[in-house]
Amino acid sequence: MNAAVDFSLAARSANIERMTRETFDTVIIGAGINGCCIANELAFRGLSVALIDKGDFASGTSQTSGLAIWGGIKYLQQLAFGFVACNCHERWVWQQRAPGLVKEYRYLFPHYRGDAHGLVLLGLGVWLHYFLGGNGFRTSRPKVFLSPDAVRTQDPRLRAKDLTGAVAYSDAVMITSDADLTLRVAMTAAQCGAVFANYVVCAGFEKDSNGRLAAAHCREKFTGREFELRGRTFINAGGIWAEQINALAGFDDAPHGLALRRGTFLSVPARSRRCEEAETSAHTTPPPPHVGGYDSHYLTLLASDGRPMFGIPWGPVYLIGTTDIEHPANHLDDVRTSPDEVSFILREFNARLDWGLGRPLTPDDVIESRVGVRPLAMSKTARDRARGQEALALSRDHKIDHSPRLGLYTVLGGKFTPARELAEELAHQVVASLRDAKPSSTTASRSDATTRTQPLFAAMPHDDEAIIRQTMVLTLDDFLRRRTNIAQWTPRGGFGANDEHLPQVRRYAGLIDAARAEQLVADYRRLVEQRNSWRKAFE
């Protein structure tokens, strides 16, 4: 399933026209990784599927992950053995379905005297992680324990003082980005017949005489056009906005809710490249591969409060983080990094790494912040008791709430790696509820083992003009942040520290919509200034 798919703006317009006329087996609200995987699974089973999102594909939490498709080794300290085993299996599925986009990567976990966990305990965790991976763990197994000298050979940035050694293990990572993978899942679902439209807001619902949801009241964001999107069942995959969508639908008795935790990564120049080379390579498509040298592994450190933090090589930059802060439910559309988060991340990494600058990293070295809110699912009573706890202490399992009276399924929580497994679980429920829905003969005869050896993703275009023309790009943020990584690899969202890349940004805007190019640039600049508001505290 690698044929080209029409995912252009013309196709989007045609999709919206179809949405105004047809009644779909399933209407999905939310185009993050969960929503797109669900659409893919249901469309592949032969159901008619429509998916909308009030923003762009992966414009919420799905664009702010740590870029890992991993077994979740850190959750072993919660004794979440089943969750880790599931992640290990799903990691193997991603590798099989997206062999050019997800690959094995080496992780290095140095240990310092005084760290919360001993070196032997960390090593035992690695072996348990391998054991739980079972047949689904297809990667090589490097030597687990490393001496201090071997550690610093692997990564000479690590400070020698109090270093007692390290453990090393293999896991998997995304080669391009989480937003890119999400879009590829959406395009593959479109190949199976799913109908997509980004920037379509669900403003409410219409119910039939029995009180069951019959249609979503929709509004196209840019034109203001309103229409009814009719469906036989509805799926709320709204991520951090899931409870708001439940409220619109009248699903007041949903057993689960969300605990919201904000996390920030900071991108800094990879020290194996000069800064100006990094910026130049950022404004290229396709993006450059992971840099080599000592940036060719993920680095895991224990923060002063005992939480794991990560150093992640990503193209020309190095991501460091992350934080764990309760996020207010009334600020879901304005998620910003705080100055305290920047100070915390820099302090923790400066304590363990020597960056070769003759000084610690400062806020001026930060290229961009990468901030998102994690939606953690739990019962509403448990949520009240969980206030103040770290995200790591809370369950990362997803929950699926079903209201038969409304014909609504609500997905809460979950992570990027097991999104396909979540979609498969939900698809079984949806198909069972639509008794007269007839799966396609291809779906009915397929074997699970066969499908998992198939590449999952549709092909993506690689040059600037093709990306804008063929991937439903409507704003500069779509292109600079989610279709490419320019906004996260270049200061000030791609403009450059001193606006040196403004001509290039204007060129991108002209490719999107020549008549509105200056307005697109102005709108994007306001968004970038909002995201960089934390910098004012350090000026």
N, C-alpha and C positions, 0 to 999 in steps of 0.2 A: 504494500500500500504506500508507494512512494510517488505516485503520479501527482502532478501539480494540481492544486486546488484553487479555485477562484475565491480569494479572500480580500478582494479589492473594495474600494468605497462604493463602486457600482454594485458589487455583490451585496454589500451592507444595505444599500437602498432597496435592492430587490428583496432582501431578507425581511426588512421592515414592512414592505408591501405584503409579503406572505403572512407576516404576523397579524396584519390587520384583517386578513380574510379567512385564515385557516384555524381549526381547532386542533391542538397538538396533544399527543398522548401525555407528554410531560413538559411543563414549563419550569425552567431552572432560573433562579435569581441569584446571580453572583458568579463572576468569571475568574475566580482565583483557581488555584490548582485543584481544589476539591470539586468545584462546579464544572471545570473543564473535563476532569477525569470521569465524573458522573455522566456528562453529556456523551463522552466517547463510549463509555460502557453501554449506555442505553441505546444509542444510535447503532452501535455494532450489533445489538440484539434485535434490531429491526423496529424499534419504536420511533415515532416521530417526535423530535425534540426541538424546542426553542430555548435559547439561553440569552439572557440580557444582563447587563451590568451598568450601574449608574456612572461608572468610570471606565477606564480602559481595562484590558486583560491584565490580570496580575497587578493591578494598581493599589492593592491593599497589602496585607501581610505577605502575600506570595512573592513580592519583589524585594523582600528584606531579610531573607534567610541567611544562614551562614554558608550557603553554597555547598552543603554536604548532602549526599545521598548515602546515609550511613546507618550502621546498626544501632546507634544510640548507646554507646558504651557507658556514658555518664549516668544513664538511668539504672545501671546495675546497683548503685548505692541505695536506690529505692526498693531493691529486690523485685524490680519489674521485669522478671525473666521472660514472661510471655510477650510483653511489648517489645523487648529487645530481639527476641527470636523472630517475631513478625517483621520487624524492621530489616533484619539481616536477610530474610527471604525476599522482601520487596526490593532491597538493594540489588539483589541478583536479577530480579525481573527487569528493573530499570536498565541494568547493564546489557541484558539480552535484547531488550526492545529499542534501546538507544545506544548502540555500541560506539558511535562516534561522539556522543555527547556526555556520557557518564563513564568515568574510568577509575581504575584503582589508583589510590594515592597513599603515600606514606605519612603516618602521623607520628610525631615525636612529642613525648610527654616528660619533660625534665622534672626532676625532684630536687627541692632545696630543703636544707635542714630547717625544721620548724613547720613544714607544710602539714596540712591537715591530715593527709593520708600518707602512710609509709610506702617506700618503694616496692617492698614485697607485696603489699596489698594491691598496689597498682598493677603489678605483674600478674597476680592471680586474676585480677579483673580482666586483663587482656586474654588470658587463656580461657576464662569462662565465656568471654565474648566470642572467641573462635568456636568453642564447643556449641554455643547456642546457635551459631550460624549454620551448623549442620551442612547438609548438601547444598544449601543455598549460598554458602560462602565459597566463592570461586577464586578468591585472590590468594596471592602468595603470603607466606608468613615469615616476616623478617625476624631476626634475632630479637628477643623481647627485651632483655636487660642490656644496658649500655653503661660502661664506666664513665666517670666525669670527662676523661680525656677523649673518649670516643664521642661523647655528646658534643663537645666543643669542636671536634673535627666535623661533625655533621652540621653544626650551626655555630660558627665562631662569634655570633652576636651575643650568645648567652654569657652572662657574667659568671666567672669561675667561683666567686666567693659563696661558700655554703652549698655549692652544687654537689650532690651526692651520687648522681647518676641519672638515668632516664629509662623509661620503657618506650618501645617502638612497636607499632602495629600497622596493619593495612586496613583501609576502608575505601570508600568511593566518594567522588566529588563531581560536581557539574563543571563542564569545560567552558560553557559560555556564560549563562546566568539562569537564575530561577525564573525570571520573567520570560526569557527565551524558551525554556522548556515548557512553561505553561502555554504559551502561544502555539507551540508545535502540537501539544495535545489538542488544543482547540481546532487547529487546522486539520488534524487527523479525524477528529469527530465530524468536521464539516465534510470530509471525504465520504464518511458513512451516512451523510444526509442531515446531520444536525444543522440548525439554522441559528446564526449568531448575530448579535448586534451590540457593540459597545456604546457607551454614553446614552443609554436608555434607562430612565429612572422609573422604578416601580413606586407609584404614589399612593397606592391603595388597592383594594380588591372589590370585585363584585361577587355576590353570592347568589345561588339559585334559591328556589322556594324551600328547599330542605336545609338551607344554611351551609351548603357546601360551596367551596370556592369554585367560581366559574370562569373568572377572568381577572387579569391584573390590569389596573389602570396605569398606563404607561405614558411617558413624555420624553420625546427625543430632546436631548439637552440643548443642542445648538439651534434648532429651528423652532422649538417649542411645540412641535406637532404632538397631539395627544391621540391615543388609540387604545383599544381594548385587546389584550393578548389572552386568548381563550385556551384553556387546557382542561384535560380530564384529571390530571394530578398536578400538584405543584411541589417544587423542592426549593427550600430556603437554604442556599449555600452562601449566605451573605457574610461569612467570616465574622469580623468584629461587629458588624451591623446586624447579625442574625436576630438578636432580641428585638431590635427595632422593627424588623420585617415581621416577626411573630406578632408584635403589637398591632401592626397594620392589618394582619389577617385575623386577629381576634383569638390567637392561640395563647390565651392567658393562663391555661392550666398546664403548660409545658413543664415537665418535671425537672428539666435541667436549665442552667443559665451559664453565664460566662464570667470568669475572673480574667481581668485584662492586665497584662504585664507588658510594659514598654522596654524595648531593648535597642541599643545603639552599637553599631560598628563605626569605626573611623577609618577612612582610607588615607594612607600615607604613601609617599613614593617608595617603591621597592628599591632597596639600596644597592642592588646589583645593577641598576641602571641610573644614568644621570637623569635628573628631574626633567630637563627639557626634552630628552629623548622619550620619556614616559608620556609627556603631553602630546608630542607629535604623533606617537603611535596610537594614542587614544582616538584621534580624529581619523581613523581608518576603518574600513569595513572590507572583509570580515575582521573581527578583533584579533589581536595577536594572541598566541597561545600563552600558557603559563610560563613565566620566566624560569630560567634554570638556576644552577648554583644552589646556595643554601636557602633559596626561596622555593625549592621544589618539594617542600613538605609542609603539612599543617603542623602548627605548633600549639600545644595545649599547656597552659599554665594554671596553677592554682592561685587564685587571688587571695588577698589578705583575709577575706572573710570566708575562705574555703571553697568558693565557687570556681568551676573551671572557666577559663577564658581562652580565646583562640586567636592565633595569628595565621592569616589565610592569604597565600599568594594568589593574586587574581589579575592576570594580564600585567600591566605596567605598575600596579599598585599592590600594597600590602594592607589587608583589612585587619584591624585589631579591635577586640571587644569580647564580650558584650555586657551590657548592663541588665538590671532586673528591677524595674520600678513599677509600682501600681500606677495604672493609667485611668483617669476619670472617664466614665462612660459618656459624659456630655461633651467630650472633646475628641470624638472619633474622626472628625474631618479636619482636624488641625493637630497633627502629630509632629512634634518637634523635639530635637535633641536639646537638652538643657546644658548650661555651662558646667554644672556639677558632674554630669555624665562625662563630658570631655575631660575634665580634670581627673576624675577617677580612673578612666581608661589609660590616660597618659602616665599617671602616677604608677599604676600597677605594672605597665610594660616597661617603663623607664627603670623600675627597680630590678628587673631581671635581664634586660637587653641593653647592650651597648650598640648604638646605631652607627658608630664610626664617624660621628660628626664632631667629636670633641665636646659634646654637650648633650643633655637630654632632648628628646622631642618636645616641642612646644605647640600650642594651638596654631601658630603660624605655619607649622609643617603639615597640618591637616588639609588634605585636598577636599574632601567632602565627608559628611556624616551620612550614615545609612541607618535609618531609624524606622522601626515598625512596632506594632502592637500584637502580642501573642494572645489569641483567644483560647483560654483554657476551660474545658467543659467540666462541670460538676453539678451536683444537685444544688438546688437553690438554698437549702439549709446548710449544706457544707460550705457553700461560698461565703456565707457570713462568718463562719469559723475560720476560714482560710485567710482572711484579711491580714496583711502584714507578713505572710509567709513568702519565701522565695518561690519563683516559678519552678525551680528544680524539685522542690518538695511537693509539688502538685502533680496530679496525674496528667499525662499527655495523651491518654487514650481519647478517641473521639466518642461522641454520643449521637445517636439518631433518635429523635423524638417524632412520633407519628400521631397525628390527629385524624382518625377515620372520619369524624363528623365534618372536618374541613377538607379532607383530601390533601393534607399538607404533611410533608416530611421536612424536618429541620435538622440540619447537620451542624453540630457544635464541636469546636476544637479540632484536633488532628494535627498532623505534621506533613511536610512535603513528601517524605519518603513513603509512608504507607497510604498515600492518597488513592492509589489504584485499588488497594485492598478495601478501603472504605467504599469506593464506588461500586465494587463488585458486591459487597454486602448489601448496599442500598438497592442495587439493580435487582437482586433477588426479591426484595420486598416489593418493589414497584411492579415488577412483572407479575408477581403473585396477586397483587391487588387489582391489576387490569386483566381480569380473567379472559376477556375476549381479545386481548392483544396477541397477535401471532408472530413469534420470532421468525426471522428469515431462515430459510433452509440452510444458509451458510452458518448462521449462528447455532442453529439446532444441532448441526452435525459436527461442529468443531470440537476438538479435544483441548483440554486446558493446557496440556504440555505442548501442543503444536502452536497455539497462539502465543505462548510465552517465548518462543524462539523467533517470532516475527519482529522486525523493527517496528517500533511504535509510531514514529513520527513522520509527518509529511515534510517534504523538502522546503527549506527556507531560501529566499533570495539572498544574494550576498552584496550587491552594490547599492549605493545610497538611493538611487532613483527607483530601483526595483523594490526595495524595502518599503519606501513611502507609498508606492503605487499598489503593492500587493498584500499589505498586512493591516489594512484598516487604520492607518495613521491619521489622526485628526488634530493633534497638538504637537508642539515641540517636545513636550515631556514624554509623549508616546515614543517619539523617535530617539531622543537623546538619552532617555533613562531606561526604556524597556525594550525597544527594538535593537538598540546598541547600548554600550556601556559608557558612552562619552561623558554623560553627566556625572558619573561616579569615578571617572578616571582623570578628569580635568577640573581644576578649581572653578568655583562659582558656577557649577552646573554645566560646564562646557564653554562658558564665556571666557575663561582664563582669569588669572588673578588681577590683571589690568585691562580686561576686555580685549586682549590680543586676538582672541578667536571669534570676535563679534562678526567679522565678514563671513566666516564659515557658518555660523549660526544663522545669519540672514539667508545664506544660500539654501540651507535646509528648510527654512520657513518658506522660501519661494517654491521649493519642490512640493511642499505640502499644499499650499494655496497661494499662488502668486498675488492674487487680488487682496489678500488679507495678511500678507507677509509681515508688515510692520506691527500689526495688531497681535499676531502670533508671538512675535519677539517680545513685545511689551508685556503680554500676559505671562509669558514664561519667565521674564525677568522678575516680575512680582512674586511668582512662585519660588524662584531661587532665593530671593531675598528673605522670604519667609522661612525657608529651610535653613538658611544661614544666619538666622537671628541670634543664635548662640554666640556668634563671633563678637557681638557688641560688648559682651562682658569682659573681653580680653583686649579691647582696643585702648 
